[in-house]
Each structure stands twice: as structure tokens, then as C-alpha cells.
Amino acid sequence: SKILVSGVSGYIAAWVTDCLLRRGYSVRGTVRSEGKGAQLVALFKERGFEPEKFEYVVVKDIAEKGAFDEAVKGVDAIEHIASPVHLQADDPQELIEPAVNGTVGILESALKYAPTIKRVVITSSSAAVLHIEPHPMVFTDEDWNEQAIQIVEKEGRLAPNMAKYRASKTLAEKAAWHFIQSHSDQIAWDLVALNPPFVFGPVIHPVASITALNTSTAEFIAVALSQNAGGRTEEELATQGSCWVDVRDLAEAHTLALEKTDAGGQRMIVSAGPYVWQDWLDVANSLSDLCPNRALPKGHPGAGKSAVHKIQLDSSKAARILGLQYRSKEETVKGILEDLQAKGW
Ligand code: NDP
């Protein structure tokens, strides 16, 4: 069967496509330009897939009305992954508009023009789940990040950039569930939302240079694999962190989310566990033979072991329904170091 993957030029979507192709699906990816489409055709050919298994369509702006009307025709399911991921928005609407309109738009197009689809999976985020608390918290799939929406409503352009991004993800996922509810009598398919935390791991999507990497990979390299640790103090490295998942496991989760009947109608946190930055520094140093020319930051080795993890995510629902296995921090760092070495970065 044929799966539509939006934003296939991106970090996560390229891996999702790779996983789907490996499992025998055909993929139609959406890109913003013919040039990017051609690069992706070349990528998946190079990765050994039959050329007829991957095609692309140009969707210049996911926020435009009817943007996906043509793209959805004839597909069996949709993985909606495209959304702006950066922390430079001045006006919060720069993020919120494409996030929300893109999500509602692809659902509208599916309803109008894809009567045979069975499921839509959207890449939401733990950003739509968690909120900031002074004390440690365990969040579940029942939690919603109302806090980010309130901050952005109150502070507008002056809101912290992370709050703007988190609001965009929360509003987009809410809009998706609302759409499903309000059209339930016309919809024969179901929705799945996946809520991953920070996504780390090797990169396969076309990237012109190390400065053009996606946001989560760029931050990982800046802090965990650069000599000045992104300017963080030893104290910060030992106490600051979040939760994470390997991009290859998240790609597997997107595939399983299509295949597991019980996933229908669920939102699921997909997390391998918590980290503080020092954990990654220690793992990288233990694998330093993989990157002989890289000056790794040391921090204070072992100081992460006693860290109190402020944000913890309960991913037991995904474990139950998807039966997903997670890679370890060692496997993730190994994948990244080998990738950087191969790219000469
Ligand atoms: P990328 O920036 O690598 O990918 C984003 C994709 O969306 C790109 O293909 C981009 O196209 C496309 N896109 C963005 N805005 C538009 C627009 N207005 N019109 C058309 N296409 C657009 O990021 P990731 O792969 O990291 O993120 C993918 C998804 O995963 C997002 O929904 C993100 O919120 C979510 N996510 C990411 C996490 C992470 O740590 N990386 C964590 C949790 C969730 P182009 O390449 O042309 O710019």
C-alpha cells in the first residue's frame, strides 16, 4: 500500500520513509520544491530501494488552503510530519499557523479526496504534553501543555521561543482531535498522535552543511559533541536535560502506529527515558575511538548519575500498544559519531 509522508525532506520524515520502504510500503513524500524532491529520489535510490517505490509531490506551503488536495489522492494512509521546528520565531503565528493549518488542512483534504484511507498518524510532541514546574513531574498521555498556550496568549512576541514552539504543537494536536470529533459521522478512518521528546540520532535527509542541520541534531552536536559544550557550565551539564528517543526508533513507532489496530484513536508518548547532558558527554567519551579528530567536552564525568530528572515521561501506553524496543544512549551516540565521521563533519 501507499503512504503519504508530509515534509519528507526533514530529519524525522526521511527516517520514517526509510522504515516504511524497508517494510515494503510505497511512499509519496511532500516537499517544498522540485529540487528537494529530486534529492530525495536520489537518496532512497542510493539506500537501495526500487525507484518505483518512492515518489514526491510539491506542496509549497502546508498552511495554504487545500495544499494537500492533490497529494492525498489514492493513498492508503498518511504520516503527517511537516511542521516548522525552530526557535527563532518573532511572531508566534510564524509557528502556530503552519502547525495548525497544516494539520487541519491535511485532515480536510483526506476527508474530501481520500475516501479509501484507513489511518492518519500525526507527529505531535512531548511539547504538547509537558509543562514547566519547579519540582520534578511525571507526565502521561493524559496531560496537555495548556501552560505554553497561556504564556503565548499573554506575552505574544515577547514569549520565550520554546513556549512559542510548544504552543504550536499543542494547538496543532488539539485541532486534530477536534477535527476528528466534529466530523466523526463522515470519517471512516482514525487518528493516531505520537508524542516524542527530543529526537537524536544519525541524519539521512539531505543537509547542505553542518550549519543547516535540524534543530534537535544541531543542539545535540553543539552541547554533547563540541569542545565548549555549547557554553554550558559543569553544573548545568549535570542538572539540565529532558527526555529523548532515537530517530530510528521513532521511525519504527510511526510504522507500528499504522499497523497496530489498537493504536487507532490514541495519543502516545514515545520516549526512551530521561537524560542530563553529562550522560551524553560520558557516553561520547567512552566511544571516542569513533571520532579521533573531535575534541569532545568532558564536563564532570559521572556527575549526571545522581541527577534529579525534572521532566519524566510515562511511555507505558506506547510500550503496550506498539511493543516498541528502544535503543540505548550508546547506540544513539555511536550512530551520530559514525554519521559525522562519514560526512567529514
Ligand atoms: P525538520 O526541520 O528536519 O523537518 C520539518 C519538515 O517540515 C521539513 O521537511 C520542512 O520542509 C517541513 N516544513 C516546515 N514548515 C513547512 C511549511 N510551512 N510548508 C511546508 N513544509 C514545511 O524537523 P524534524 O524532523 O525534527 O521535525 C519533524 C516533526 O517532528 C515536526 O512536526 C516536529 O514538531 C516533530 N518533533 C520533532 C522533535 C525533534 O526533537 N526533532 C521532537 C518532537 C516532535 P523544509 O525541509 O523544506 O524546510
Boltz pocket constraint, residues with backbone or C-beta under 6 A from the ligand:
constraints:
  - pocket:
      binder: B
      contacts: [[A, 6], [A, 7], [A, 8], [A, 9], [A, 10], [A, 11], [A, 12], [A, 13], [A, 30], [A, 31], [A, 32], [A, 36], [A, 59], [A, 60], [A, 61], [A, 62], [A, 63], [A, 80], [A, 81], [A, 82], [A, 83], [A, 84], [A, 85], [A, 98], [A, 123], [A, 124], [A, 125], [A, 126], [A, 169], [A, 195], [A, 196], [A, 197], [A, 198], [A, 199], [A, 200], [A, 214], [A, 215], [A, 216], [A, 217]]
      max_distance: 6.0
